[in-house]
Structures are given as C-alpha cells and as structure tokens.
Amino acid sequence: MEELDRRIEVFHDAKAVALITETRSKRDRYYENEIKDVHVADDTVRIACWGRDNDQPQCRERLVEQNNIVPGILSTRRDILLGAGLIAYRKRYEDGKIIKEPVAIPDEAQAFFEENDIEEYLCMASRELLFHANVFTEMVKNKGKDRIASLKLQQCVHVRATEKRDGIIPAYYISDAWKAMRHMKKAKRKAAKVGSYEADKNDKKSKFIYHTGDNLLGDQYYYIPSWWGSKTWIELANKIPLFHKYNLEHGYNIRYHIEIPKGYFRGKTTGDLSGKALKDAKAAEADAKRKFIDQMNRFLAGVQNAGRAVYTDYELNVQLGKDFPGIKITTISADLKDEALLKLFEKSNQANISAQAIHPTLAAIENQGKLSSGSDIRNAYLLYLAVKTPTPERILMKPIELVKKINGWPRDIYYGFQHIELTRLDENPTGNREFNPATS
C-alpha cells in the first residue's frame, strides 16, 4: 500500500477529532482507462480498457436495470428525441430564422434506409447515446469501396478502442467476451478488429467504425454521460427497496403479546398425581390451552374481526389484597415504514431526475406531493424539446450525414426527426401539431 498524497482532517465543533490518511493500492492508482494487453482466445490485443476492470458499460447497464426510475426517464428522453420518426427537409432563411420545409426522402436514400432498417438503427443509437454518451456505427462499403453499402450499430458493451497513434485511434475491437476478459482470463471468442473512420480517410478499407457521441465529459477514448455523476445516488436508491423487501420477508411482524400464567389451564386436582393420572392431567391442560388459542384466533384474527374488544375478569385475593394472575393481552406497535429511509429514497429520486436534466413532470414523478396539470406537462415538454433535443439529434444524424456525403445524395436535403408540439384544445382540436424547434 502506498500513502495517497492528500489527507482529510475531520472537525466537529471546531475541534479536530480525527486525522484520516487515505491509502490505496498501486492498482487503484492507475488511470481509469488504462492501456494494456488483454488476452482473447489465442491472441493478445492492446486496448484502452473502459473502466478499471474493462467493463464500465456492462456495470452501468446492470446498475440502471436495478433502479426504479432511471430506465423510465431514459426511455422518456429517447421517445421525445425520436419523435414521430425520420424526415427529410430543406432549409431556408426568413426574418433571421431557419425554416425547415419537409420534402420527400430521395429514392436512393429511401432504399438505403429500408435495407438497413434505419428506424431500428436510430432507436438503438439513441439508447447508446443517452445511456453511454457514445455511438459506434460500423459502416461497410461496396465492392468499389467508394460508397457506403450498409451501416449497423455496435453496442458500447462490445467495443473497445486501440491505443492512439499520432492522436488518432487506428481501430476498434468488437467482441462480446469483454466480461470474461476482466480478470485477464482467456475468452473463447476472438475480438474482430475494425479500422476507425479517422484512420480510414486516407486508406480505402472495406469497413470502418465511425465514433460519435456527446463529448461534454470523457477522456481521449470514451465519453461519459452527464448523468453518471448520480451513480452513488442510483446505488443508494437501489438498496432502499431491498431493505424494505427483506425487512418484510425476514422480520417478525408480531401484533399482540398474550401472556398466560403457568398452570392457568390446569384443572382442580386432589392429592398427588402420578402415573396415568399425571399423564391425563397434562393432556387435559394441553387440550384446554389449544382450545383457548383456537377460540382467540376465531374471535380476533382476520379482516372480519377487526375492531373487536376483549373482555376479561379477574379475582381478588382479599386476604393479600392482590389480583390472582390472569391472561394479559399487550398490543405491539411496529413501524415498518421507516420514515428516514423513505425520505432518503425520495431525495435519491430527486437527485436522479435532476441528473437526467428532465422536469419531474416528464419523469412521471410527483412534485411536492402533487401531480402536474396538463399545462405543466405541455410546458415542460415544449421546453425540453426546444432546449434538450437539438444537440443529441445532430449527434444521431452525423452517421447519416456522412453516408449522404460519401454516397453523393443531394446536399441541400437534410435529415432529422419530426417532433410533435402539444397544444391546447381551444387552439387545435387534435391537441398537437408538427413542431420545429429551430423556428420556435
């Protein structure tokens, strides 16, 4: 262990109460995306590991899958981004504004889109962008290597970059066995090597990987989604429901404590008991006790017996001035709600919503104990559409624009998503109309 060159002093009431020296292993000091050799079958490939154990995308997806709100928020963001689907349009300028005029998709582009199932591609690409902030598109050229014949999405969990040369990533490795490689064990499947677009610009290869994404955060190899700062909140939120689940499964739920004095059910006896008489007396006592418990269950247990009262009488020992021992019924109060954890759970939900940069209304989360009105939903939707969709839309359109450039499609025709604006019914009986963020 090596001492980390920083120390944290902990103070309480202006008095130093502890001095914590943080240490960590040399392995933990490595830069997160370390360049190292990884064994794949009989090969050894040199890659930029994605995360300390080369499984960052896998860990991110497993973490989110266990959460109750983040998947729904990501789904909502995806649905708003994709809107009503892909459209083609021309641009014109009017009074300082860009006006988008929808046009028919050219036949060549339409044929390309149909052959490559562009809707499925865009759906998966938007998932990768919102989930991981990275989009890896594999493009395959025709026989003449002068046009793009097909494109398909490679998921982040399958893609790893090679070490940079002269500031450029030469290639990427594609494999579904990275999880097996995390501890440097040999995997059964090999990794397929595909050149990068940056390296392919001056080299006529049959296919290449075109890497795009949201580069707000990240390093020289992989981008980081802006919401990943809420990782700890997601981990916390995932544990709280499990606490309540196992509390219900394994915790005791005792409502009443019934105390019965020893010998209470023992009948009157004369003389010493032994042999068969003793055995019969014990059997009679056990039978009386069992009948009493059955009667109590029939009288108090179940929904139909809710609210019933129990009446008992007791005898006084006049000579001693004390009660004879009798049956006692004590109510046990158990608070299974655990208000502190529930409040913490609400805070974690708020933190995760904030990290996703989406209004609680669109996340379908109650705000201050109240559900949002129709106007709140419409305003939140329009604001998100105008502010939060243009950038991811441009990122998703980059591969299509690259295909348009290489394949020689009309330069004055652009591609994007058709968005729907929610309106008031008194303005539009249908409640919606086509919405263009660039002109609104």
Secondary structure as the mmCIF struct_conf table of DSSP 4:
data_model
#
loop_
_struct_conf.conf_type_id
_struct_conf.id
_struct_conf.beg_label_comp_id
_struct_conf.beg_label_asym_id
_struct_conf.beg_label_seq_id
_struct_conf.end_label_comp_id
_struct_conf.end_label_asym_id
_struct_conf.end_label_seq_id
STRN STRN1 GLU A 2 HIS A 12
TURN_TY1_P TURN_TY1_P1 ASP A 13 ALA A 14
STRN STRN2 LYS A 15 ARG A 24
TURN_TY1_P TURN_TY1_P2 LYS A 26 LYS A 26
HELX_RH_3T_P HELX_RH_3T_P1 ARG A 27 ARG A 29
BEND BEND1 TYR A 30 TYR A 30
BEND BEND2 GLU A 32 ASN A 33
STRN STRN3 ILE A 35 VAL A 40
TURN_TY1_P TURN_TY1_P3 ALA A 41 ASP A 42
STRN STRN4 ASP A 43 ALA A 48
BEND BEND3 TRP A 50 GLY A 51
TURN_TY1_P TURN_TY1_P4 ARG A 52 ASP A 53
BEND BEND4 ASN A 54 ASN A 54
HELX_RH_AL_P HELX_RH_AL_P1 GLN A 56 GLU A 65
TURN_TY1_P TURN_TY1_P5 GLN A 66 GLN A 66
BEND BEND5 ASN A 68 ILE A 69
HELX_RH_AL_P HELX_RH_AL_P2 VAL A 70 LEU A 82
TURN_TY1_P TURN_TY1_P6 GLY A 83 ALA A 84
STRN STRN5 LEU A 86 GLU A 94
TURN_TY1_P TURN_TY1_P7 ASP A 95 GLY A 96
STRN STRN6 LYS A 97 VAL A 103
HELX_LH_PP_P HELX_LH_PP_P1 ALA A 104 PRO A 106
HELX_RH_AL_P HELX_RH_AL_P3 ASP A 107 GLU A 115
TURN_TY1_P TURN_TY1_P8 ASN A 116 ASP A 117
HELX_RH_AL_P HELX_RH_AL_P4 ILE A 118 HIS A 132
BEND BEND6 ALA A 133 ALA A 133
STRN STRN7 ASN A 134 LYS A 141
TURN_TY1_P TURN_TY1_P9 LYS A 143 GLY A 144
BEND BEND7 LYS A 145 ARG A 147
STRN STRN8 ILE A 148 GLN A 154
HELX_RH_3T_P HELX_RH_3T_P2 CYS A 156 HIS A 158
STRN STRN9 VAL A 159 THR A 162
HELX_LH_PP_P HELX_LH_PP_P2 GLU A 163 LYS A 164
STRN STRN10 ARG A 165 ARG A 165
TURN_TY1_P TURN_TY1_P10 ASP A 166 GLY A 167
STRN STRN11 ILE A 168 ILE A 168
STRN STRN12 ALA A 171 ILE A 174
BEND BEND8 ASP A 176 ASP A 176
HELX_RH_AL_P HELX_RH_AL_P5 TRP A 178 MET A 181
TURN_TY1_P TURN_TY1_P11 ARG A 182 MET A 184
HELX_LH_PP_P HELX_LH_PP_P3 LYS A 185 ALA A 187
BEND BEND9 LYS A 188 ARG A 189
STRN STRN13 ALA A 192 GLY A 195
STRN STRN14 SER A 196 SER A 196
HELX_RH_AL_P HELX_RH_AL_P6 TYR A 197 ASP A 200
TURN_TY1_P TURN_TY1_P12 LYS A 201 ASN A 202
BEND BEND10 ASP A 203 ASP A 203
BEND BEND11 SER A 206 SER A 206
STRN STRN15 LYS A 207 GLY A 213
TURN_TY1_P TURN_TY1_P13 ASN A 215 LEU A 216
BEND BEND12 LEU A 217 LEU A 217
STRN STRN16 GLY A 218 GLY A 218
BEND BEND13 GLN A 220 TYR A 221
STRN STRN17 TYR A 223 TYR A 223
HELX_RH_3T_P HELX_RH_3T_P3 SER A 226 SER A 230
HELX_RH_AL_P HELX_RH_AL_P7 LYS A 231 HIS A 250
BEND BEND14 GLY A 251 GLY A 251
STRN STRN18 TYR A 256 GLU A 259
TURN_TY1_P TURN_TY1_P14 LYS A 262 PHE A 265
HELX_LH_PP_P HELX_LH_PP_P4 ARG A 266 LYS A 268
BEND BEND15 GLY A 271 GLY A 271
TURN_TY1_P TURN_TY1_P15 GLY A 275 GLY A 275
HELX_RH_AL_P HELX_RH_AL_P8 LYS A 276 LEU A 300
BEND BEND16 ALA A 301 GLY A 302
HELX_RH_3T_P HELX_RH_3T_P4 VAL A 303 ASN A 305
TURN_TY1_P TURN_TY1_P16 ALA A 306 GLY A 307
STRN STRN19 LEU A 316 ASN A 317
TURN_TY1_P TURN_TY1_P17 VAL A 318 GLY A 321
STRN STRN20 LYS A 322 ASP A 323
HELX_LH_PP_P HELX_LH_PP_P5 PHE A 324 PRO A 325
STRN STRN21 LYS A 328 THR A 331
BEND BEND17 LYS A 337 LYS A 337
HELX_RH_AL_P HELX_RH_AL_P9 GLU A 339 ALA A 355
TURN_TY1_P TURN_TY1_P18 GLN A 356 ALA A 357
TURN_TY1_P TURN_TY1_P19 PRO A 360 ALA A 364
STRN STRN22 ASN A 367 ASN A 367
TURN_TY1_P TURN_TY1_P20 GLN A 368 GLY A 369
STRN STRN23 LYS A 370 LYS A 370
HELX_LH_PP_P HELX_LH_PP_P6 LEU A 371 SER A 373
HELX_RH_AL_P HELX_RH_AL_P10 GLY A 374 LYS A 388
BEND BEND18 THR A 389 THR A 389
HELX_RH_AL_P HELX_RH_AL_P11 PRO A 390 ASN A 407
TURN_TY1_P TURN_TY1_P21 GLY A 408 GLY A 408
TURN_TY1_P TURN_TY1_P22 ARG A 411 ASP A 412
STRN STRN24 TYR A 414 PHE A 417
STRN STRN25 HIS A 419 LEU A 422
TURN_TY1_P TURN_TY1_P23 LEU A 425 GLU A 427
TURN_TY1_P TURN_TY1_P24 PRO A 429 THR A 430
BEND BEND19 GLY A 431 GLY A 431
STRN STRN26 ASN A 432 PHE A 435
HELX_RH_3T_P HELX_RH_3T_P5 PRO A 437 THR A 439
#
